[in-house]
């Protein structure tokens, strides 16, 4: 059974903000960032159990080549993308979303 994928609005906002930050520096980096995030979300949706537990029920996928992690929770019915989190930010920010 395929799980329903939910991306929280705050996570979408973080993805957009990061891409907007990369765009004026090097346009290809913004595109590469979004493609990397999309690939990561696809991998999470396919097999969420393969990525390590971060804290409690939250798991994470560290993005290659970018200082971001995709933080999510998963049940038998759904996968919820909680955050696309810069690794140098205060982790309390994504923890409040759980």
GROMACS elastic network, one bead per residue, 0.5 to 0.9 nm:
[ bonds ]
;  ai    aj funct       b0    kb
    1    76     6  0.85858   500
    1    77     6  0.82336   500
    2    45     6  0.84828   500
    2    46     6  0.81347   500
    2    76     6  0.88948   500
    2    77     6  0.77303   500
    2    78     6  0.83358   500
    3    45     6  0.72351   500
    3    46     6  0.84492   500
    3    74     6  0.87461   500
    3    75     6  0.81748   500
    3    76     6  0.67936   500
    3    79     6  0.64545   500
    4    45     6  0.83390   500
    4    77     6  0.62539   500
    4    79     6  0.61773   500
    4    80     6  0.83605   500
    5    45     6  0.67590   500
    5    78     6  0.57837   500
    5    80     6  0.60905   500
    5    81     6  0.77450   500
    6    78     6  0.72779   500
    6    79     6  0.61283   500
    6    81     6  0.61428   500
    6    82     6  0.86767   500
    7    10     6  0.82976   500
    7    11     6  0.64826   500
    7    12     6  0.67990   500
    7    72     6  0.89533   500
    7    79     6  0.83586   500
    7    80     6  0.57702   500
    7    82     6  0.67040   500
    7    83     6  0.83089   500
    8    11     6  0.52718   500
    8    12     6  0.65303   500
    8    13     6  0.87675   500
    8    80     6  0.71189   500
    8    81     6  0.60776   500
    8    82     6  0.57458   500
    8    83     6  0.74699   500
    8    97     6  0.89580   500
    9    12     6  0.50472   500
    9    13     6  0.61531   500
    9    14     6  0.86674   500
    9    82     6  0.86854   500
   10    14     6  0.62675   500
   10    15     6  0.87652   500
   10    82     6  0.75634   500
   10    83     6  0.68519   500
   10    84     6  0.87032   500
   10    97     6  0.88454   500
   11    14     6  0.50405   500
   11    15     6  0.63182   500
   11    16     6  0.86838   500
   11    70     6  0.86797   500
   11    71     6  0.89933   500
   11    81     6  0.68395   500
   11    82     6  0.58606   500
   11    84     6  0.54455   500
   11    85     6  0.80308   500
   12    15     6  0.51146   500
   12    16     6  0.62213   500
   12    17     6  0.85777   500
   12    83     6  0.78915   500
   12    84     6  0.77702   500
   13    16     6  0.50865   500
   13    17     6  0.60335   500
   13    18     6  0.85574   500
   13    84     6  0.88140   500
   14    17     6  0.50582   500
   14    18     6  0.60947   500
   14    19     6  0.85558   500
   14    83     6  0.71996   500
   14    84     6  0.59043   500
   14    85     6  0.71925   500
   14    86     6  0.87790   500
   15    18     6  0.52579   500
   15    19     6  0.61925   500
   15    20     6  0.85495   500
   15    33     6  0.85864   500
   15    34     6  0.73604   500
   15    37     6  0.79173   500
   15    83     6  0.85657   500
   15    84     6  0.61559   500
   15    85     6  0.85709   500
   16    19     6  0.51784   500
   16    20     6  0.60480   500
   16    21     6  0.85728   500
   16    34     6  0.84791   500
   17    20     6  0.50347   500
   17    21     6  0.61622   500
   17    22     6  0.87765   500
   18    21     6  0.50121   500
   18    22     6  0.63485   500
   18    23     6  0.86737   500
   18    30     6  0.77750   500
   18    33     6  0.80862   500
   18    34     6  0.88744   500
   18    84     6  0.89728   500
   18    86     6  0.86472   500
   19    22     6  0.51525   500
   19    23     6  0.60468   500
   19    29     6  0.78744   500
   19    31     6  0.73744   500
   19    32     6  0.89396   500
   19    33     6  0.65330   500
   19    34     6  0.67196   500
   20    23     6  0.52127   500
   20    24     6  0.73928   500
   20    30     6  0.69265   500
   21    24     6  0.67472   500
   21    25     6  0.74365   500
   21    30     6  0.77355   500
   22    25     6  0.53795   500
   22    26     6  0.61308   500
   22    27     6  0.68169   500
   22    28     6  0.83842   500
   22    29     6  0.58277   500
   22    31     6  0.86778   500
   22    33     6  0.81520   500
   23    26     6  0.54311   500
   23    28     6  0.73179   500
   23    29     6  0.65988   500
   23    31     6  0.79338   500
   24    27     6  0.61946   500
   24    30     6  0.85526   500
   25    29     6  0.79023   500
   25    30     6  0.86707   500
   26    29     6  0.53956   500
   26    30     6  0.70490   500
   27    30     6  0.54677   500
   27    31     6  0.67772   500
   27    32     6  0.88072   500
   28    31     6  0.51439   500
   28    32     6  0.59912   500
   28    33     6  0.84570   500
   29    33     6  0.58710   500
   29    34     6  0.85442   500
   30    33     6  0.51043   500
   30    34     6  0.63361   500
   30    35     6  0.86496   500
   31    34     6  0.52670   500
   31    35     6  0.61637   500
   31    36     6  0.85557   500
   32    35     6  0.50790   500
   32    36     6  0.60121   500
   32    37     6  0.85515   500
   33    36     6  0.50995   500
   33    37     6  0.61709   500
   33    38     6  0.86059   500
   33    63     6  0.89198   500
   33    65     6  0.87066   500
   33    66     6  0.73234   500
   34    37     6  0.50718   500
   34    38     6  0.61008   500
   34    39     6  0.85699   500
   35    38     6  0.50774   500
   35    39     6  0.61197   500
   35    40     6  0.85098   500
   36    39     6  0.51264   500
   36    40     6  0.60964   500
   36    41     6  0.86232   500
   36    63     6  0.69429   500
   36    64     6  0.76293   500
   36    65     6  0.88387   500
   36    66     6  0.87062   500
   37    40     6  0.50082   500
   37    41     6  0.61446   500
   37    42     6  0.86042   500
   37    63     6  0.71973   500
   37    70     6  0.77486   500
   37    84     6  0.82069   500
   38    41     6  0.51182   500
   38    42     6  0.62016   500
   38    43     6  0.86600   500
   39    42     6  0.50908   500
   39    43     6  0.62262   500
   39    44     6  0.86342   500
   40    43     6  0.50829   500
   40    44     6  0.61479   500
   40    45     6  0.85765   500
   40    61     6  0.71240   500
   40    62     6  0.86306   500
   40    63     6  0.71531   500
   40    70     6  0.75673   500
   41    44     6  0.50079   500
   41    45     6  0.60680   500
   41    46     6  0.86081   500
   41    61     6  0.88199   500
   41    70     6  0.77188   500
   41    81     6  0.79877   500
   42    45     6  0.50982   500
   42    46     6  0.62224   500
   42    47     6  0.87921   500
   43    46     6  0.52102   500
   43    47     6  0.63047   500
   43    48     6  0.73595   500
   44    47     6  0.54500   500
   44    49     6  0.80043   500
   44    50     6  0.80162   500
   44    51     6  0.76835   500
   44    60     6  0.88664   500
   44    61     6  0.78144   500
   44    70     6  0.89974   500
   44    72     6  0.84574   500
   44    79     6  0.79876   500
   45    48     6  0.58595   500
   45    74     6  0.89198   500
   45    78     6  0.86752   500
   45    79     6  0.65315   500
   47    50     6  0.59203   500
   47    51     6  0.81966   500
   48    51     6  0.62191   500
   48    59     6  0.81761   500
   48    72     6  0.86587   500
   48    73     6  0.83520   500
   48    74     6  0.66780   500
   48    79     6  0.76137   500
   49    52     6  0.75119   500
   49    53     6  0.86674   500
   49    59     6  0.82913   500
   49    74     6  0.80121   500
   51    59     6  0.63581   500
   51    60     6  0.61392   500
   51    61     6  0.60679   500
   52    58     6  0.86872   500
   52    59     6  0.55023   500
   52    60     6  0.61022   500
   52    61     6  0.74847   500
   53    56     6  0.72331   500
   53    57     6  0.68300   500
   53    58     6  0.58322   500
   53    60     6  0.65576   500
   54    57     6  0.76950   500
   54    58     6  0.55201   500
   54    60     6  0.60945   500
   54    71     6  0.81965   500
   55    58     6  0.53145   500
   55    59     6  0.70073   500
   55    95     6  0.89436   500
   56    59     6  0.82840   500
   57    72     6  0.84651   500
   57    73     6  0.60617   500
   57    74     6  0.77895   500
   57    98     6  0.87859   500
   58    71     6  0.65838   500
   58    72     6  0.55647   500
   58    74     6  0.79529   500
   58    82     6  0.86984   500
   58    95     6  0.88251   500
   58    98     6  0.79689   500
   59    70     6  0.83063   500
   59    71     6  0.57593   500
   59    72     6  0.54489   500
   59    73     6  0.61029   500
   59    74     6  0.82301   500
   60    69     6  0.61798   500
   60    70     6  0.54116   500
   60    72     6  0.61898   500
   60    73     6  0.85908   500
   61    68     6  0.86692   500
   61    69     6  0.54419   500
   61    70     6  0.51983   500
   61    71     6  0.66875   500
   61    72     6  0.85628   500
   62    66     6  0.82826   500
   62    67     6  0.78152   500
   62    68     6  0.62319   500
   62    70     6  0.64998   500
   62    71     6  0.87269   500
   62    87     6  0.89912   500
   63    66     6  0.56947   500
   63    67     6  0.69389   500
   63    68     6  0.56812   500
   63    69     6  0.55994   500
   63    70     6  0.72957   500
   64    67     6  0.79457   500
   64    68     6  0.83932   500
   65    68     6  0.87716   500
   66    69     6  0.84586   500
   66    86     6  0.86698   500
   67    85     6  0.83600   500
   67    86     6  0.57726   500
   67    87     6  0.56436   500
   67    88     6  0.79102   500
   68    84     6  0.63677   500
   68    85     6  0.52346   500
   68    87     6  0.54070   500
   68    88     6  0.86424   500
   69    83     6  0.78249   500
   69    84     6  0.56403   500
   69    85     6  0.52337   500
   69    86     6  0.65812   500
   69    87     6  0.66845   500
   70    81     6  0.70864   500
   70    82     6  0.76382   500
   70    83     6  0.57886   500
   70    85     6  0.63005   500
   71    80     6  0.86514   500
   71    81     6  0.60923   500
   71    82     6  0.55190   500
   71    83     6  0.51073   500
   71    84     6  0.63132   500
   71    85     6  0.71969   500
   71    94     6  0.79707   500
   72    79     6  0.69315   500
   72    80     6  0.53980   500
   72    83     6  0.69342   500
   72    98     6  0.89242   500
   73    78     6  0.83555   500
   73    79     6  0.58409   500
   73    80     6  0.52946   500
   73    81     6  0.67438   500
   73    82     6  0.72583   500
   73    98     6  0.82650   500
   74    77     6  0.78032   500
   74    78     6  0.58137   500
   74    80     6  0.62690   500
   74    81     6  0.87680   500
   75    78     6  0.53358   500
   75    79     6  0.64058   500
   75    80     6  0.87320   500
   76    79     6  0.82899   500
   81    84     6  0.79107   500
   82    94     6  0.68944   500
   82    95     6  0.88338   500
   82    97     6  0.65970   500
   82    98     6  0.72689   500
   83    94     6  0.61396   500
   83    97     6  0.83496   500
   84    94     6  0.88395   500
   85    88     6  0.84627   500
   85    89     6  0.73741   500
   85    91     6  0.82513   500
   85    93     6  0.89015   500
   85    94     6  0.75280   500
   86    89     6  0.57028   500
   86    90     6  0.88562   500
   87    90     6  0.82168   500
   87    91     6  0.81798   500
   88    91     6  0.84091   500
   89    92     6  0.86576   500
   89    93     6  0.80115   500
   90    93     6  0.60670   500
   90    94     6  0.83250   500
   91    94     6  0.57713   500
   91    95     6  0.64061   500
   91    96     6  0.89821   500
   92    96     6  0.62547   500
   93    96     6  0.57366   500
   93    97     6  0.74367   500
   94    97     6  0.53804   500
   94    98     6  0.72453   500
   95    98     6  0.56039   500
